[in-house]
Structures are given as C-alpha cells and as structure tokens.
Amino acid sequence: MQFTATQISQFLNGSIDGNPDVAVTELSKIEDGKEGSLSFLSNPKYENFLYSTQASVVIVSKDFAPTQPYTSTLIRVENPYSAFTILLDKYNEAVNAQKAQSGIDKLAFVHPTAKIGKNVFIDAFAYVAENVEIGDGCKINAQTFIGENSKIGENSTFFPGVKIYHHSVIGKRVTIHSNTVIGSDGFGFAPQKDGTYNKIPQIGNVIIEDDVEIGANTTVDRATMGSTIVKKGAKIDNLIQIAHNVEIGENTVLAAQSGISGSTKVGPNSVVGGQVGIAGHLTLAKGTQIGAQAGINFNITEENKQWHGSPAQPLRNWMRASVIFKHLPDVEKRINALEEELKKLTAELEKNTINNER
C-alpha cells in the first residue's frame, strides 16, 4: 500500500510543509524512520530525532516550530498522537481484511446445540460447549475454550488459548488476548475451627460489556453470587487479577500486575497504574487516578483525584513526603550531631553546677 503526503493530509485534515507528492509505504517510530516510511512526533523528548530521521513524512502538531534543519515532509495536525493512532487503526484493518477468515476448522469441536452466527471463524482445537451463542463476525482462535451457556457478542476476538468458563456473557467487539481466563472461581474459603478451610461455592458469573479489551494472562473471577462486571470501554492490561463481584467502571484503564480484591467497585474513567493493590469491599469514585505500586485500603469518595504511595495518599502529600524521604539520611546525621552537641552542653552544665555548689 502506498500513499502520498497529500492523501494522508486530506484524511487527517492536516496541512503540509514540504513535498506534497512524497510517497510512503510503511509506518515507523521516528528514531527508526527510513525513506518511504511515515512517523510522528508528539513527545518533545523525541524532537531531536526529527533532525536525523530518514522518514519521508512526519506528523507533528500544528504549532510545532523546528529549531534545526530537517529533511522530512511535515503534516501538521491538531494532535499528532491521535492522528497516528487513526492511521494505525486503518493499517490494521487493511491487514486483517487481507487475511480475513471464516468457517469452522475440521479440528475444532462445536457442540450441536451451540448457535454460531454468520462469518464466524473457529480455529483448530477450539472447544465450544453446549448452548453457547456466538455472534456474527467473531474470531475464535486455536485452543480457545468456551464453556456451556456462555454468550459471545458480535465481532469479538479471542486469541489462542483463551478460556471462557460457563455462563459467561461477553459483549460486542470485545478483544481477549492469549491465556486469559474469564470466569474462574472466586477466592472464597470459610475458616473452620480445626484450622482448615471449606470452599464457598462460586455460583455467579462474569459479564464483559461491549468494546472491552483484556490483555494476556489476566484473570477475571466469577462472582460468588450475582456477577463480576467489566463495563463497556474498559481496557485491561496483561497479568491482572480481578476478583469475585468486582465492578470495573466504564472506560477505566488498568495497567499490568494490578490486583483488585473482591466486591470492590472502581468508578468510571478511572486510571490504575501498574502493580497497584486495591483491598476488598471498597468504592473508588469516578475519575480516580492511582499511581504505580500504590496500595488502596480505604474508600475514595472525591472524584478525579490522584493518589500515590502505599498506603496511598493524595498526590500533593505524597510528593512532599517523597522529598523529605530522600533527605532522611542527612536529617539523621544532623540529629545525631545535635544529640552529641547536646550531651556535651549538658555535661558542661552539670560540671559548672557542681563547681558552683562547691
């Protein structure tokens, strides 16, 4: 596929600085740009690469002012990152269209009671259990398991090795990456007098709403009763644990290695950084932003607030505490010196007092 700077600019509603007829055939990072490639500049930290890149076309912001000579043709847009994302989407659509597949592989198992929509692809060694419903346009890749009575919405994609337990409900346009498990038992055990534990049956299910994407090796546990819910538009990274009866709000983003304990409700449009731990039975307000490695063990009631640290605290407090923490070794030395000085003064004072008494 080949496009000129003019065609790209028209598609993005941008303006051109340079050769409007220059052609590109591939996308690249700006630091790896070569002749015939298209890149973008969004983060000012990467501006120096603009002056050395061989990329034929670079997307920049409309008010970008270069400080050195450059050779690329520039396309000026309102938001370079968003513009480049649009191009990536279109490129991905074109690639997927070229390799579009449908039909059921002869090595797949589909139970006779399953209802399969139009243009569905089910790859080798996938297993579709009884009474499963799969909507039009879905792609079920190799070694995926879909348990009985589960429902899959239109145009959803499961990558190889995904496991969907029984009675799960998956919405439209949901993407689930390899080796993720949806609907495994919640972690429920009742302690006994003799020190053992009795398993509490987990009889609920998992509901994944429309337009959710879940990364690889993530686990979403089924509810003890009722449903564990990931609401529409949420984006969940790799290696995340979502426990039983949790609710993830609309358009919330969770970064890798975070864990959310049972029955906690995360408000819509929240952002959870990597390796965050959130205790159970909590409520986090809309727009909550939690920095990496923070620990949350309390309800957050104020909307659109930033939290950092473990235990977490408001961002401003955490920043102040971090500054102090870095200086603690010096503070300790000063305190020790003051203590030594105080001992000397005290000894001198005691000596003078004894002399005066004599």
C-alpha positions as CSV (number, residue, x, y, z in Angstrom):
1,M,0.0,0.0,0.0
2,Q,1.3,3.4,-1.0
3,F,0.0,6.8,-0.1
4,T,1.2,10.4,-0.8
5,A,1.6,13.1,1.8
6,T,-1.4,14.9,0.2
7,Q,-3.6,11.9,0.6
8,I,-2.6,11.4,4.2
9,S,-3.0,15.1,5.0
10,Q,-6.5,15.2,3.5
11,F,-7.5,12.1,5.5
12,L,-6.3,13.7,8.7
13,N,-7.5,17.3,7.9
14,G,-3.9,18.5,8.2
15,S,-1.6,20.9,6.4
16,I,1.7,20.1,4.6
17,D,5.2,21.6,5.0
18,G,7.4,20.1,2.2
19,N,6.8,17.9,-0.8
20,P,3.1,17.0,-1.1
21,D,3.9,14.2,-3.6
22,V,6.3,12.2,-1.5
23,A,5.0,8.7,-1.0
24,V,5.1,6.3,2.0
25,T,4.6,2.6,2.2
26,E,5.1,1.8,5.9
27,L,4.8,3.2,9.4
28,S,7.8,3.6,11.8
29,K,9.0,5.1,15.0
30,I,10.7,8.4,14.4
31,E,14.1,7.2,15.6
32,D,13.9,4.2,13.2
33,G,12.5,6.2,10.2
34,K,13.8,5.5,6.7
35,E,12.9,6.6,3.2
36,G,9.4,5.6,2.4
37,S,8.2,5.5,6.0
38,L,5.7,7.6,7.9
39,S,6.3,8.6,11.6
40,F,5.0,11.1,14.1
41,L,6.4,13.5,16.8
42,S,4.3,14.0,19.8
43,N,6.6,13.9,22.9
44,P,9.0,16.9,23.0
45,K,11.7,14.5,24.3
46,Y,11.9,12.9,20.8
47,E,12.3,16.2,18.9
48,N,16.0,15.6,18.3
49,F,15.1,12.6,16.2
50,L,13.3,14.8,13.7
51,Y,16.5,16.3,12.7
52,S,18.2,13.0,12.0
53,T,15.4,10.7,10.9
54,Q,15.2,9.5,7.3
55,A,11.4,9.1,7.5
56,S,9.8,10.6,4.4
57,V,6.8,12.1,6.3
58,V,6.4,13.0,9.9
59,I,3.2,14.1,11.6
60,V,3.6,17.0,14.0
61,S,1.4,19.4,15.9
62,K,0.1,22.4,14.0
63,D,2.1,24.8,16.2
64,F,5.4,22.9,16.1
65,A,8.4,25.2,15.5
66,P,11.6,23.3,14.4
67,T,14.9,24.6,15.7
68,Q,17.2,22.8,13.3
69,P,17.2,21.8,9.6
70,Y,15.2,18.7,8.7
71,T,14.6,16.7,5.5
72,S,11.1,15.1,6.1
73,T,7.8,16.4,4.8
74,L,5.7,17.5,7.8
75,I,2.0,17.1,8.1
76,R,0.6,19.4,10.8
77,V,-2.4,18.3,12.7
78,E,-4.2,19.2,16.0
79,N,-3.0,16.1,17.9
80,P,-0.1,14.0,16.3
81,Y,-0.6,11.0,18.7
82,S,-4.3,10.7,17.9
83,A,-3.7,11.2,14.2
84,F,-1.1,8.5,14.1
85,T,-3.4,6.2,16.1
86,I,-6.1,6.7,13.4
87,L,-3.6,5.6,10.7
88,L,-2.5,2.6,12.8
89,D,-6.2,1.5,13.0
90,K,-6.7,1.9,9.3
91,Y,-3.5,-0.1,8.6
92,N,-4.5,-2.8,11.0
93,E,-8.0,-3.0,9.4
94,A,-6.4,-3.3,5.9
95,V,-4.1,-6.1,7.1
96,N,-6.8,-8.0,8.8
97,A,-9.1,-7.7,5.8
98,Q,-6.4,-9.3,3.6
99,K,-6.2,-12.3,5.9
100,A,-9.9,-12.5,6.9
101,Q,-11.0,-16.0,7.7
102,S,-14.4,-17.6,8.3
103,G,-15.7,-21.1,8.8
104,I,-15.1,-23.8,11.4
105,D,-11.9,-25.8,11.2
106,K,-12.3,-29.5,10.9
107,L,-10.2,-30.0,14.0
108,A,-12.4,-27.7,16.2
109,F,-15.2,-29.1,18.4
110,V,-18.6,-27.3,18.3
111,H,-21.4,-28.8,20.3
112,P,-24.6,-29.5,18.2
113,T,-26.6,-27.2,20.5
114,A,-24.3,-24.2,20.0
115,K,-25.6,-21.3,17.9
116,I,-23.0,-19.9,15.6
117,G,-23.6,-16.6,13.8
118,K,-22.6,-15.6,10.3
119,N,-19.0,-15.1,9.2
120,V,-17.6,-16.7,12.3
121,F,-14.1,-18.2,12.3
122,I,-13.4,-21.1,14.8
123,D,-9.8,-22.4,14.5
124,A,-8.3,-25.8,15.1
125,F,-8.6,-27.3,18.6
126,A,-11.0,-24.7,19.8
127,Y,-13.8,-26.1,22.0
128,V,-17.4,-24.7,22.0
129,A,-19.6,-26.3,24.6
130,E,-23.3,-26.9,24.7
131,N,-25.8,-24.0,24.4
132,V,-23.1,-21.4,23.6
133,E,-24.1,-18.5,21.5
134,I,-21.5,-16.8,19.2
135,G,-22.5,-13.6,17.4
136,D,-21.7,-12.7,13.8
137,G,-18.2,-11.9,12.8
138,C,-16.4,-13.4,15.8
139,K,-12.9,-14.9,15.6
140,I,-12.2,-17.8,18.0
141,N,-8.6,-18.8,17.6
142,A,-6.8,-22.1,18.3
143,Q,-7.1,-23.8,21.7
144,T,-9.8,-21.5,23.0
145,F,-12.4,-23.0,25.3
146,I,-15.9,-21.6,25.7
147,G,-17.9,-23.1,28.4
148,E,-21.6,-24.1,28.4
149,N,-24.3,-21.4,28.2
150,S,-21.9,-18.6,27.5
151,K,-22.9,-15.8,25.1
152,I,-20.4,-14.0,22.9
153,G,-21.4,-10.7,21.1
154,E,-20.8,-9.8,17.5
155,N,-17.3,-9.1,16.2
156,S,-15.4,-10.3,19.3
157,T,-12.0,-11.8,19.0
158,F,-10.4,-14.4,21.3
159,F,-6.7,-15.0,20.7
160,P,-5.2,-18.5,21.1
161,G,-5.6,-20.2,24.5
162,V,-8.4,-18.0,25.9
163,K,-10.5,-19.8,28.5
164,I,-14.2,-18.7,29.0
165,Y,-15.9,-20.6,31.8
166,H,-19.6,-21.5,31.8
167,H,-22.4,-18.9,31.9
168,S,-20.1,-16.0,31.0
169,V,-21.5,-13.1,29.0
170,I,-19.2,-11.3,26.6
171,G,-20.3,-8.2,24.7
172,K,-19.8,-6.9,21.2
173,R,-16.3,-6.0,19.8
174,V,-14.5,-7.5,22.8
175,T,-10.9,-8.5,22.4
176,I,-9.3,-11.0,24.8
177,H,-5.7,-11.9,24.4
178,S,-3.9,-15.3,24.8
179,N,-4.2,-17.3,28.0
180,T,-6.6,-15.0,29.8
181,V,-9.2,-16.8,31.9
182,I,-12.7,-15.4,32.3
183,G,-15.0,-16.9,35.0
184,S,-12.6,-19.0,37.1
185,D,-13.8,-19.5,40.7
186,G,-13.6,-16.5,43.1
187,F,-11.2,-17.0,46.1
188,G,-13.8,-17.9,48.7
189,F,-13.0,-20.2,51.6
190,A,-14.6,-20.3,55.1
191,P,-12.2,-21.0,58.0
192,Q,-13.1,-23.9,60.3
193,K,-12.5,-24.4,64.0
194,D,-9.8,-27.1,63.3
195,G,-7.8,-24.7,61.1
196,T,-8.9,-26.0,57.8
197,Y,-10.9,-24.2,55.1
198,N,-14.2,-25.1,53.4
199,K,-14.6,-23.9,49.8
200,I,-17.5,-21.5,49.3
201,P,-19.3,-22.4,46.0
202,Q,-18.9,-19.7,43.4
203,I,-22.3,-19.8,41.6
204,G,-22.3,-16.4,39.9
205,N,-20.8,-15.4,36.5
206,V,-18.7,-12.8,34.7
207,I,-20.2,-10.1,32.4
208,I,-17.8,-8.3,30.0
209,E,-19.6,-5.4,28.3
210,D,-19.1,-4.0,24.8
211,D,-15.8,-2.6,23.5
212,V,-13.6,-4.0,26.3
213,E,-10.1,-5.2,25.6
214,I,-8.3,-7.6,28.0
215,G,-4.6,-8.4,27.8
216,A,-2.8,-11.7,28.0
217,N,-2.6,-13.8,31.2
218,T,-5.2,-11.9,33.0
219,T,-7.9,-13.5,35.3
220,V,-11.4,-12.3,35.9
221,D,-13.1,-14.4,38.6
222,R,-16.7,-15.3,38.6
223,A,-18.9,-13.9,41.4
224,T,-19.9,-15.8,44.5
225,M,-23.4,-14.8,43.7
226,G,-24.5,-12.3,41.0
227,S,-21.9,-11.1,38.6
228,T,-18.4,-9.8,38.3
229,I,-18.7,-6.9,35.8
230,V,-16.3,-5.2,33.4
231,K,-18.3,-2.3,32.0
232,K,-18.1,-1.0,28.4
233,G,-15.0,0.5,27.0
234,A,-12.7,-0.6,29.8
235,K,-9.1,-1.5,28.9
236,I,-7.3,-4.1,31.0
237,D,-3.6,-4.9,30.6
238,N,-1.7,-8.2,30.9
239,L,-1.2,-10.0,34.2
240,I,-4.1,-8.5,36.2
241,Q,-6.3,-10.2,38.8
242,I,-9.9,-9.1,39.1
243,A,-11.6,-10.9,42.0
244,H,-15.2,-12.0,42.5
245,N,-18.0,-9.5,42.4
246,V,-15.7,-6.6,41.4
247,E,-17.1,-3.9,39.1
248,I,-14.8,-2.1,36.7
249,G,-16.4,1.2,35.6
250,E,-16.9,2.3,32.0
251,N,-13.7,3.4,30.2
252,T,-11.5,2.6,33.1
253,V,-7.9,1.6,32.3
254,L,-5.9,-0.9,34.4
255,A,-2.1,-1.3,34.0
256,A,-0.2,-4.6,34.3
257,Q,0.2,-6.6,37.6
258,S,-2.5,-4.8,39.4
259,G,-4.9,-6.7,41.7
260,I,-8.4,-5.8,42.8
261,S,-9.9,-7.7,45.7
262,G,-13.5,-9.0,46.0
263,S,-16.6,-6.8,45.8
264,T,-14.7,-3.5,45.1
265,K,-16.3,-1.1,42.7
266,V,-13.9,1.1,40.6
267,G,-15.7,4.1,39.2
268,P,-15.9,5.1,35.5
269,N,-13.0,6.8,33.7
270,S,-10.5,5.7,36.4
271,V,-6.8,5.0,35.7
272,V,-5.0,2.4,37.8
273,G,-1.2,2.2,37.4
274,G,1.0,-0.9,37.3
275,Q,1.3,-3.1,40.4
276,V,-1.4,-1.3,42.3
277,G,-3.1,-3.3,45.1
278,I,-6.8,-2.5,46.0
279,A,-8.4,-4.1,49.0
280,G,-11.8,-5.6,49.0
281,H,-15.3,-4.1,49.6
282,L,-14.2,-0.6,48.6
283,T,-15.7,2.1,46.4
284,L,-13.5,4.3,44.2
285,A,-15.0,7.5,42.8
286,K,-15.3,8.4,39.2
287,G,-12.1,9.5,37.6
288,T,-9.8,8.2,40.3
289,Q,-6.1,8.1,39.3
290,I,-3.8,5.7,41.1
291,G,0.0,5.8,40.6
292,A,2.1,2.7,40.2
293,Q,2.7,0.4,43.2
294,A,0.1,2.3,45.3
295,G,-1.9,0.5,48.0
296,I,-5.6,1.4,48.4
297,N,-7.3,0.2,51.6
298,F,-10.0,2.9,52.0
299,N,-12.9,4.3,50.1
300,I,-12.2,7.1,47.7
301,T,-15.2,9.5,47.6
302,E,-13.8,12.6,45.8
303,E,-13.9,12.4,42.0
304,N,-10.9,13.0,39.7
305,K,-8.3,12.9,42.4
306,Q,-4.7,11.5,42.1
307,W,-3.4,9.0,44.7
308,H,0.2,7.7,45.2
309,G,2.1,5.6,47.7
310,S,1.4,2.7,50.0
311,P,-0.7,3.2,51.9
312,A,-1.9,5.7,49.3
313,Q,-2.3,9.4,49.9
314,P,-3.2,12.4,47.8
315,L,-0.6,13.2,45.2
316,R,0.5,16.5,46.7
317,N,1.1,15.0,50.1
318,W,3.0,12.1,48.6
319,M,5.2,14.4,46.6
320,R,6.1,16.4,49.8
321,A,6.7,13.2,51.7
322,S,9.0,11.9,48.9
323,V,11.1,15.0,49.0
324,I,11.5,14.6,52.8
325,F,12.2,10.8,52.5
326,K,15.2,11.4,50.1
327,H,16.8,13.7,52.7
328,L,16.2,11.4,55.7
329,P,19.9,10.1,55.8
330,D,21.1,13.7,56.0
331,V,18.5,14.6,58.6
332,E,19.6,11.6,60.7
333,K,23.2,12.8,60.6
334,R,22.1,16.3,61.7
335,I,20.0,14.8,64.6
336,N,22.9,12.6,65.7
337,A,25.3,15.6,65.6
338,L,22.8,17.7,67.6
339,E,22.4,14.9,70.1
340,E,26.2,14.8,70.6
341,E,26.4,18.6,71.0
342,L,23.5,18.4,73.5
343,K,25.4,15.8,75.5
344,K,28.5,17.9,75.6
345,L,26.5,21.0,76.7
346,T,24.6,19.0,79.3
347,A,27.9,17.6,80.7
348,E,29.4,21.1,80.8
349,L,26.4,22.5,82.5
350,E,26.4,19.7,85.1
351,K,30.2,20.3,85.7
352,N,29.6,24.1,86.2
353,T,26.7,23.5,88.5
354,I,28.9,21.2,90.7
355,N,31.7,23.7,90.8
356,N,29.3,26.5,91.8
357,E,27.9,24.4,94.6
358,R,31.4,24.0,96.0
